[in-house]
Amino acid sequence: MPDDTPQTMTDVVVTNPFVNLCHMQVCARRDIPHETVEVVANRENPSGTSNGWRLVLEGGDHPPESWPARCSDDAERVHYLLVC
């Protein structure tokens, strides 16, 4: 079983725990697997729902090219939106 734990605490960082009632945002290294982003989001900012946080990768009000969004502070990182 692969280890989904990031190498350091800064690999995935919660940057906005509540974008609104059902969304949050994290900043992660570009090479972190999607599953790891979800694991960290759920560990660091539990949603309180049975399904927990899941990445928004397409659909809804967000065009597919908008997520993940390039981090404006570091070109090696991206921002993910998650929904619960």
Helices and strands as residue ranges (DSSP letters): E 12-20, E 23-29, H 34-44, E 54-55, G 64-66, E 69-70, E 77-83
